């Protein structure tokens, strides 16, 4: 974190005056928004580590939560109800809410590092199987599995609350379904709009205690619509096979980061 940005934080000034904050912050916000609109997500996991280079990790987490919630609303304008897989949402969303509730109830009893490690390892195995064998299989859409959808939603809700790692469980289920590319992204956005907005009140409360994070999110917010617009262009230009490939790449990278971070933390 730069010296001038540190002074801004400790002085509790209303607006950041460090150029590096704007450069890194805007680039990070654009990257996450493009990933949201092009692939349904996958890049938000990079937000806190990148922003932590120009602010505190806590402020970075607050900013990412606020910015991603704004991205969800804007992405929904470009991926409306016609792009949602409603049979999947019927089972995933109740599971998501239940998982968040369970995560809230057992949060103090669960080591989030262990949860993150398990999710990371399982996701790596899933993506490795696809790269080795799955992508060679003929294309096709698997039928809706209520049990798996409910389990994916519950696992996502639980892990997003206790470890901020809710993406992989739902991504594994939806990618295995083989949905058309726009339906895959639209359904993913619909799911995480609900999940992110359910988590928003605690982050707003934190933001009221850390006003510099609220100001930081405000000055980065103009990058959101630009990123959502660029992401939709990327989405429309990629064919189904290429988009799925990059979805799996992003999922594998996120899983690798989760596994490494959790493993190192447990060993320390």
TABELZI-V757632 format. One record per residue. N is the residue number from 1. OMEGA is omega as a letter, one per 20 degrees, with the letter a starting at -180 (999 if undefined). Layout:
# TABELZI-V757632
n & omega
N & OMEGA
N & OMEGA
This chain:
# TABELZI-V757632
n & omega
1 & a
2 & a
3 & a
4 & r
5 & r
6 & r
7 & r
8 & a
9 & a
10 & r
11 & r
12 & r
13 & a
14 & a
15 & r
16 & a
17 & a
18 & a
19 & a
20 & r
21 & a
22 & a
23 & a
24 & a
25 & r
26 & r
27 & r
28 & a
29 & r
30 & a
31 & a
32 & a
33 & r
34 & r
35 & r
36 & a
37 & a
38 & a
39 & a
40 & a
41 & r
42 & a
43 & a
44 & a
45 & r
46 & a
47 & a
48 & r
49 & a
50 & a
51 & r
52 & r
53 & a
54 & r
55 & r
56 & r
57 & r
58 & r
59 & r
60 & r
61 & r
62 & a
63 & a
64 & a
65 & a
66 & a
67 & a
68 & r
69 & r
70 & r
71 & a
72 & a
73 & a
74 & r
75 & r
76 & r
77 & a
78 & r
79 & a
80 & a
81 & a
82 & a
83 & a
84 & r
85 & a
86 & r
87 & r
88 & a
89 & a
90 & a
91 & a
92 & a
93 & r
94 & r
95 & r
96 & a
97 & r
98 & r
99 & r
100 & r
101 & r
102 & r
103 & r
104 & a
105 & a
106 & a
107 & a
108 & a
109 & a
110 & r
111 & a
112 & r
113 & r
114 & r
115 & r
116 & r
117 & a
118 & r
119 & a
120 & a
121 & r
122 & a
123 & r
124 & r
125 & r
126 & a
127 & r
128 & r
129 & a
130 & a
131 & a
132 & a
133 & a
134 & a
135 & r
136 & a
137 & r
138 & a
139 & r
140 & a
141 & r
142 & a
143 & r
144 & r
145 & a
146 & a
147 & a
148 & r
149 & r
150 & a
151 & r
152 & r
153 & a
154 & r
155 & r
156 & r
157 & a
158 & a
159 & r
160 & r
161 & a
162 & a
163 & a
164 & a
165 & a
166 & a
167 & a
168 & a
169 & r
170 & r
171 & r
172 & a
173 & a
174 & r
175 & r
176 & r
177 & r
178 & r
179 & r
180 & a
181 & a
182 & r
183 & r
184 & a
185 & a
186 & r
187 & r
188 & r
189 & r
190 & a
191 & a
192 & r
193 & r
194 & a
195 & a
196 & r
197 & r
198 & r
199 & a
200 & a
201 & r
202 & r
203 & r
204 & r
205 & r
206 & a
207 & r
208 & r
209 & a
210 & a
211 & r
212 & r
213 & r
214 & r
215 & r
216 & r
217 & a
218 & a
219 & r
220 & a
221 & r
222 & r
223 & a
224 & a
225 & r
226 & r
227 & r
228 & r
229 & r
230 & r
231 & r
232 & r
233 & r
234 & a
235 & a
236 & a
237 & r
238 & r
239 & a
240 & a
241 & a
242 & r
243 & r
244 & r
245 & a
246 & r
247 & r
248 & r
249 & r
250 & r
251 & r
252 & r
253 & r
254 & r
255 & r
256 & r
257 & r
258 & a
259 & a
260 & a
261 & a
262 & r
263 & r
264 & r
265 & r
266 & a
267 & a
268 & 999
